[in-house]
Amino acid sequence: MLKPEQLFRAEIRDLSAYHVQDAADYIKLDAMENPYTWDDEQKQLWLETLAEVSVNRYPDPGAEQLKAELRRTMQVPDNSAIILGNGSDELIQMLALAIAGAGHKLLTPEPGFVMYRLLAQIAGMEYVSLPLQNSNFDLDKAAMLAAIKKHQPALVFLAYPNNPTGNLFERSTVEAIIQATPGLVVVDEAYCAFAQDSFMADLEKYPNLLVMRTVSKIGLAGLRVGMLAGDTQWLNELEKVRLPYNLNVLSQASAIFALQHYERLTEQTQKICKDREALFQALKAMPPVQVWPSQANFILFRVPDAPALFASLKQQGILIKNLHGSHSLLENCLRVTVGKPDENRLFLDALRKGLGI
Ligand SMILES: *Cc1c(COP(=O)(O)O)cnc(C)c1O
């Protein structure tokens, strides 16, 4: 019998599987989830909708009704096409699989979203990264444009706002990158609902721009629904890579239902933005903490000893994300997701205790 090293490609054997922390019994502030659930009346209506679903049939392969709701709520320009993924992670995977080969490279700034690297490696696509500016995590415009000139990337990913730093990159730099890139530029707007700007309307201006969205961070992470919008000439090719029934009937029906009540999700995201500001001010008032402003539903901050503080918080029942060791610019950095007010308060109490202040 063959051994794994004879069967699996070296790039795959070199990977480590995406690790998700076991969160049982913790106050969970590690994964950018919306902390709010639905009231009983809405749950009842949802269950009635699901009761009508034919689970004996395959899903609508084009997910047309869901696409229409996403178009409406995410303000996709009429001339742009859309394609759906089982989460936006799957869209990143489709792009990498469809474009890998012929020496094509994927370029992205770091620290950034880890799935870009992981999925490039799985697809066998050369991955090029370059650092953000140290002070404020904005793009280094000159370095980005020089790298684009040198590497001629087939695919550029820019998370806007960026994860794990929470900032929006300078718009004019993003525009310059779109114009300089010979391939496609994906502006990943997973946190759009918490931010002041978007590139959705710019789809009409830039033919090589694709805008990616997800419903995960606005309260529907469990459904796994992501969307990519852009020119038909690209999305028609991507459709060939998409598995025909990648969005199951329950996810489609649930997402349609939730988006028909979109104003409830908007109320929640607005509440989270307010609570983010309170949390930011509280962190800013703690002398040993360095904190960066955020346009997302999480906050990046630096402490004297992140691994020790992470362990202390965990021991106090609070799970956040330890970024120390993940990138040289993130030394002693932690990331906390904005939770409910009482969760944020417990986090701050535990943090003070852990810092000994
Ligand atoms: C969370 C996240 C995603 C993935 O979202 P899913 O739709 O849940 O797969 C994509 N991009 C960024 C930057 C994210 O932080």
Ligand as a Chemical Component Dictionary entry (heavy atoms), coordinates in Angstrom:
data_LIG
# 
_chem_comp.id                   LIG 
_chem_comp.type                 NON-POLYMER 
_chem_comp.pdbx_formal_charge   0 
_chem_comp.three_letter_code    LIG 
# 
loop_
_chem_comp_atom.comp_id 
_chem_comp_atom.atom_id 
_chem_comp_atom.alt_atom_id 
_chem_comp_atom.type_symbol 
_chem_comp_atom.charge 
_chem_comp_atom.model_Cartn_x 
_chem_comp_atom.model_Cartn_y 
_chem_comp_atom.model_Cartn_z 
_chem_comp_atom.pdbx_ordinal 
LIG C1 C1 C 0 -14.462 35.748 8.010 1  
LIG C2 C2 C 0 -13.826 36.173 6.756 2  
LIG C3 C3 C 0 -14.147 35.573 5.538 3  
LIG C4 C4 C 0 -14.846 34.237 5.447 4  
LIG O1 O1 O 0 -16.145 34.274 5.571 5  
LIG P1 P1 P 0 -17.079 33.024 5.307 6  
LIG O2 O2 O 0 -18.099 33.571 4.384 7  
LIG O3 O3 O 0 -17.604 32.685 6.645 8  
LIG O4 O4 O 0 -16.298 31.905 4.685 9  
LIG C5 C5 C 0 -13.597 36.091 4.381 10 
LIG N1 N1 N 0 -12.748 37.120 4.421 11 
LIG C6 C6 C 0 -12.388 37.705 5.571 12 
LIG C7 C7 C 0 -11.430 38.838 5.545 13 
LIG C8 C8 C 0 -12.891 37.237 6.775 14 
LIG O5 O5 O 0 -12.478 37.774 7.921 15 
# 
loop_
_chem_comp_bond.comp_id 
_chem_comp_bond.atom_id_1 
_chem_comp_bond.atom_id_2 
_chem_comp_bond.value_order 
_chem_comp_bond.pdbx_ordinal 
LIG C1 C2 SING 1  
LIG C2 C3 SING 2  
LIG C2 C8 DOUB 3  
LIG C3 C4 SING 4  
LIG C3 C5 DOUB 5  
LIG C4 O1 SING 6  
LIG O1 P1 SING 7  
LIG P1 O2 DOUB 8  
LIG P1 O3 SING 9  
LIG P1 O4 SING 10 
LIG C5 N1 SING 11 
LIG N1 C6 DOUB 12 
LIG C6 C7 SING 13 
LIG C6 C8 SING 14 
LIG C8 O5 SING 15 
# 
